[in-house]
């Protein structure tokens, strides 16, 4: 008899009828509010994860660009080292040539001086 005085709502299924009391409806409503709040928090968390994914993609792109720059700098350093080695060889050859020219000049001066002395003596 008290059941008829309590407001209730019914939900029909294929062959059953379920009536909910006010306390059950309040409990269901409270759970629905909590579920909506949890769903919003889940959406927010998913958006943060998506943003983190974008951040990771950007960082990976930056790392790739920096690696490419580093590779180019390594190639430039290798080229410059080769250029330095070539210039060092050229410098060593020029120093040797200069020494030989100096020796040759000294020998020529010695021969010329000897020739002059011989020419003066034989005169």
Number of C-alpha atoms within 10 A of each C-alpha: 5 5 8 7 7 11 10 15 13 11 9 10 8 5 5 9 10 10 14 15 14 13 10 12 14 12 12 13 12 12 12 12 12 12 12 12 12 12 12 12 12 12 12 12 12 12 12 12 12 12 12 12 12 12 12 12 12 12 12 12 12 12 12 12 12 12 12 12 12 12 12 12 12 12 12 12 12 12 12 12 12 12 12 12 12 12 12 12 12 12 12 12 12 12 12 12 12 12 12 12 12 12 12 12 12 12 12 12 12 12 12 12 12 12 12 12 12 11 10 9 8 7 6
